[in-house]
C-alpha cells in the first residue's frame, strides 16, 4: 500500500507521515527541505529562484516515486510526504499565476512534468490535510524555520485555493479529506486514532 499525504505548508504532513509509518510499520518518504539548496533563496527572492526550485523539487520527487515503486515490489507499505502532482498543479501553477514564474519557464517546467508523470504510479490513497490560514501560520511559527520567516499570508492563501481546486478534480485513486483545524495528533492520541480509523475504513473497509 502507498499512502500519500498532501496539504499546504504547515498543515502537519511530516508529523502525520512519521506517526502513520510507525503505526503501520511502513517505510516513510519525507520531503527533503533541510538539504534543498534553493529554498532559502526562493523565499528571499521568489521570481529569481522559482523555476530553479520547482525543477529541483520535480526531480527529487520523481526519484522518490521510483524508489517507492521498487520498495512496493517487496511488499512493503509506504507513507509519502507530498507528491509529484502538487509540484505541478499547486506550486508551479501558483507561481505562474502569481507572475512569479514566466510563461517560458512554466511551459518548460510542464514539459518536464508531463514527460515524467507517465512513469509515476498514483498512491492507493491520497490523504489531504485541509487547514485554514490561522492553523498554517500557527504551525509555521511553532517550528520556527529561518527560511520560512518570509512566507507571506497571500502566498499561503493562494496555495490553499489551488489545493481546493485540485482536490475537487482529483481522479487518480481513493481520496480522504481530513480537516485538521481542530486536531492535535501530536499531543492527543485520540485525534491520531480518528485519522487511522478513517484510513482503515477508506482502504480496507473496516475500523
C-alpha positions in Angstrom: 0.0 0.0 0.0 1.0 3.6 -0.7 -0.5 6.5 1.2 0.5 10.0 0.1 -0.2 12.9 2.5 -0.8 16.3 0.8 -1.5 19.7 2.1 -0.3 23.3 2.4 2.9 24.4 4.1 2.4 23.9 7.9 -0.6 21.6 7.6 1.2 18.9 9.6 2.1 16.4 6.8 5.6 15.4 8.0 4.4 14.8 11.6 1.5 12.7 10.5 3.6 10.8 8.0 6.0 9.7 10.7 3.2 8.7 13.1 1.4 6.7 10.4 4.6 5.0 9.3 5.2 4.0 13.0 1.7 2.7 13.4 1.5 0.7 10.2 5.2 -0.3 10.3 5.7 1.1 6.8 8.5 3.0 5.2 8.3 6.8 5.2 9.4 9.1 2.4 9.7 12.7 3.6 10.1 15.9 1.6 13.7 17.0 1.5 13.6 20.5 2.8 16.7 20.7 5.0 19.1 19.9 2.2 17.3 21.9 -0.5 19.9 24.3 -2.0 17.3 26.7 -3.3 14.6 27.0 -0.6 16.1 29.9 1.4 17.0 31.9 -1.7 13.5 31.3 -3.1 11.7 32.7 0.0 14.1 35.7 -0.2 13.5 36.3 -3.9 10.7 34.2 -5.5 10.8 35.4 -9.1 14.6 34.9 -9.3 14.5 31.3 -7.9 11.0 30.0 -8.7 12.0 27.9 -11.7 15.2 26.5 -10.1 13.3 25.5 -7.0 10.5 23.8 -8.9 12.8 21.8 -11.1 14.8 20.7 -8.1 11.6 19.5 -6.4 10.3 17.8 -9.5 13.5 15.9 -10.0 13.7 15.0 -6.3 10.1 13.8 -6.2 10.4 11.8 -9.4 13.4 10.0 -8.0 11.4 9.3 -4.8 8.5 7.8 -6.8 10.9 5.4 -8.5 12.3 4.3 -5.1 8.7 3.8 -3.8 7.9 1.7 -6.9 10.9 -0.6 -6.2 10.0 -0.8 -2.5 6.4 -1.8 -3.2 7.7 -4.8 -5.2 9.0 -6.2 -1.9 5.5 -5.9 -0.4 6.4 -3.1 2.0 3.9 -0.3 2.6 4.8 3.4 2.1 3.8 6.7 3.6 4.8 9.6 1.4 5.0 13.3 2.5 3.8 15.3 -0.5 3.5 14.2 -4.2 4.8 15.0 -7.6 1.3 16.1 -8.6 1.5 19.0 -6.1 4.7 20.3 -7.6 2.9 20.9 -10.9 -0.7 21.5 -10.0 -0.2 23.6 -6.9 3.2 25.2 -6.5 4.3 25.7 -10.1 0.8 26.7 -11.2 0.6 29.2 -8.3 3.9 30.7 -9.1 3.0 31.2 -12.7 -0.5 32.5 -12.0 1.0 35.0 -9.5 3.5 36.3 -12.0 6.5 34.8 -10.1 7.3 32.3 -12.9 7.5 33.4 -16.5 5.4 31.8 -19.2 8.6 30.4 -20.9 9.8 28.8 -17.6 6.3 27.5 -16.8 5.9 25.8 -20.2 9.4 24.3 -19.9 8.6 23.0 -16.4 5.3 21.5 -17.6 7.1 19.7 -20.5 9.4 18.1 -17.9 6.5 17.2 -15.7 4.5 15.6 -18.5 7.5 13.6 -19.6 7.9 12.2 -16.0 4.2 11.6 -15.0 3.6 8.7 -17.4 6.2 6.8 -15.3 4.6 7.5 -12.0 2.1 5.3 -10.2 -0.5 7.2 -8.2 -0.9 6.3 -4.5 -3.5 3.9 -3.3 -4.8 6.7 -1.0 -4.4 10.4 -1.2 -4.8 11.9 2.3 -5.5 15.7 2.1 -4.9 17.7 5.2 -7.3 20.7 5.0 -6.1 23.6 7.2 -7.2 27.2 7.3 -4.7 30.1 7.4 -4.6 30.6 11.2 -3.7 26.9 11.6 -1.0 27.1 9.0 0.6 30.3 10.4 0.5 28.8 13.9 2.3 25.6 12.8 4.8 27.5 10.7 5.6 29.8 13.6 5.9 26.9 16.0 8.5 25.1 14.0 10.5 28.3 13.5 12.4 27.5 10.4 14.6 30.5 9.3 13.8 30.2 5.6 10.1 30.3 6.3 10.1 33.6 8.1 9.5 35.5 4.8 6.4 33.5 3.7 3.6 35.9 3.0 0.0 35.2 4.0 -1.2 35.8 0.5 1.2 33.1 -0.7 -0.4 30.6 1.7 -3.9 31.8 0.8 -3.3 31.2 -2.9 -1.8 27.8 -2.3 -4.9 26.8 -0.3 -7.1 27.9 -3.2 -5.0 25.8 -5.6 -5.2 22.8 -3.3 -9.0 23.0 -3.0 -9.4 23.3 -6.8 -7.0 20.4 -7.4 -8.6 18.1 -4.8 -12.1 18.7 -6.3 -10.9 17.3 -9.6 -8.6 14.5 -8.2 -9.3 11.3 -10.0 -6.2 9.1 -9.7 -7.5 6.9 -6.9 -9.0 6.9 -3.5 -9.2 10.3 -1.7 -9.6 11.1 2.0 -10.0 14.7 3.2 -9.2 15.4 6.9 -9.9 18.8 8.4 -7.0 19.3 10.8 -8.0 22.7 12.1 -9.2 21.3 15.4 -7.0 18.2 15.5 -3.8 17.8 17.5 -2.4 14.4 16.7 0.9 15.3 18.4 -0.5 15.6 21.9 -3.8 13.8 21.6 -3.6 10.1 20.8 -7.4 10.1 20.2 -7.0 12.5 17.3 -4.5 10.2 15.7 -6.7 7.2 16.3 -9.6 9.1 14.5 -7.4 9.5 11.4 -6.2 5.9 11.5 -9.8 4.7 11.6 -10.7 6.9 8.6 -7.7 5.4 6.7 -8.6 1.8 7.6 -12.2 2.5 6.5 -11.2 4.0 3.2 -8.5 1.5 2.3 -9.7 -1.7 3.9 -13.4 -1.2 4.7 -13.0 -1.7 8.4 -12.3 0.3 11.6 
